[in-house]
Amino acid sequence: HLLTFEALGGDRSWLTRFLAQHAAIVYYWMLVTMWLLSPTLAYNFSELIEAHAVDTYGEFADANEELMKSLPAPGISLQYYMGSDMYLYD
């Protein structure tokens, strides 16, 4: 999803790219640390983050439905959903 949002224009600012990519690294290491302390805590935290992401993306899609329908699909999204490598869905 990060690559799709970058392709939609989220990659125009160097600072935005930097923060998004490094936040993913920080998130990964936070989960690793949580898992070392308590696997249940890490799982529950991850579940909360994913639920929030679904809500946020849903709100974004609803608020920008007409605009997104008028734009061509990003190449990275086409490659993911229509590419020959069906193992990307794992």
C-alpha positions as CSV (number, residue, x, y, z in Angstrom):
1,H,0.0,0.0,0.0
2,L,2.9,2.3,0.6
3,L,4.1,2.0,-3.0
4,T,0.6,2.6,-4.3
5,F,0.2,5.8,-2.2
6,E,3.6,7.0,-3.4
7,A,2.6,6.4,-7.0
8,L,-0.6,8.5,-6.4
9,G,1.6,11.5,-5.4
10,G,2.7,10.7,-1.9
11,D,6.3,10.6,-3.1
12,R,6.6,14.2,-4.3
13,S,8.2,15.4,-1.1
14,W,11.5,14.0,0.0
15,L,10.6,14.5,3.6
16,T,7.3,12.6,3.2
17,R,9.1,9.6,1.6
18,F,11.8,9.6,4.2
19,L,9.3,9.7,7.1
20,A,7.1,7.0,5.6
21,Q,9.9,4.6,4.9
22,H,11.7,5.1,8.2
23,A,8.4,4.9,10.1
24,A,8.0,1.4,8.7
25,I,11.5,0.4,10.0
26,V,10.7,1.8,13.4
27,Y,7.4,0.0,13.4
28,Y,9.1,-3.3,12.6
29,W,11.6,-3.0,15.4
30,M,8.9,-1.9,17.8
31,L,7.0,-5.1,17.0
32,V,10.1,-7.2,17.4
33,T,10.8,-5.7,20.8
34,M,7.2,-6.2,21.9
35,W,7.3,-9.7,20.7
36,L,10.4,-10.4,22.7
37,L,8.6,-9.1,25.8
38,S,5.2,-10.5,25.1
39,P,4.1,-12.2,21.8
40,T,0.4,-11.5,22.8
41,L,1.1,-7.8,23.2
42,A,2.8,-7.6,19.9
43,Y,0.0,-9.4,18.2
44,N,-2.7,-7.3,19.8
45,F,-0.8,-4.1,18.9
46,S,-0.4,-5.1,15.3
47,E,-4.1,-6.0,15.1
48,L,-5.0,-2.5,16.4
49,I,-2.7,-0.8,13.9
50,E,-4.1,-2.9,11.0
51,A,-7.7,-2.1,12.1
52,H,-6.9,1.6,12.2
53,A,-5.3,1.3,8.7
54,V,-8.4,-0.3,7.3
55,D,-10.6,2.5,8.7
56,T,-8.2,5.2,7.5
57,Y,-8.0,3.8,4.0
58,G,-11.7,3.4,3.9
59,E,-12.2,7.0,4.8
60,F,-9.7,8.1,2.2
61,A,-11.3,6.0,-0.5
62,D,-14.8,7.3,0.4
63,A,-13.7,11.0,0.5
64,N,-11.8,10.7,-2.8
65,E,-13.9,8.2,-4.7
66,E,-14.6,10.4,-7.8
67,L,-11.0,11.6,-8.0
68,M,-9.6,8.1,-7.8
69,K,-12.0,6.8,-10.5
70,S,-10.8,9.5,-12.8
71,L,-7.1,8.6,-12.4
72,P,-5.4,5.7,-14.1
73,A,-4.4,2.8,-11.8
74,P,-0.8,3.1,-10.6
75,G,1.6,0.8,-12.4
76,I,2.7,-0.8,-9.2
77,S,-0.9,-1.7,-8.4
78,L,-1.5,-3.2,-11.8
79,Q,1.7,-5.2,-11.4
80,Y,0.5,-6.5,-8.0
81,Y,-3.0,-7.4,-8.9
82,M,-2.7,-8.4,-12.5
83,G,0.9,-9.6,-12.7
84,S,1.9,-13.1,-13.5
85,D,3.4,-13.7,-10.0
86,M,0.4,-14.9,-8.1
87,Y,2.5,-15.5,-5.0
88,L,2.4,-11.7,-4.3
89,Y,-0.9,-12.3,-2.6
90,D,0.7,-14.2,0.3
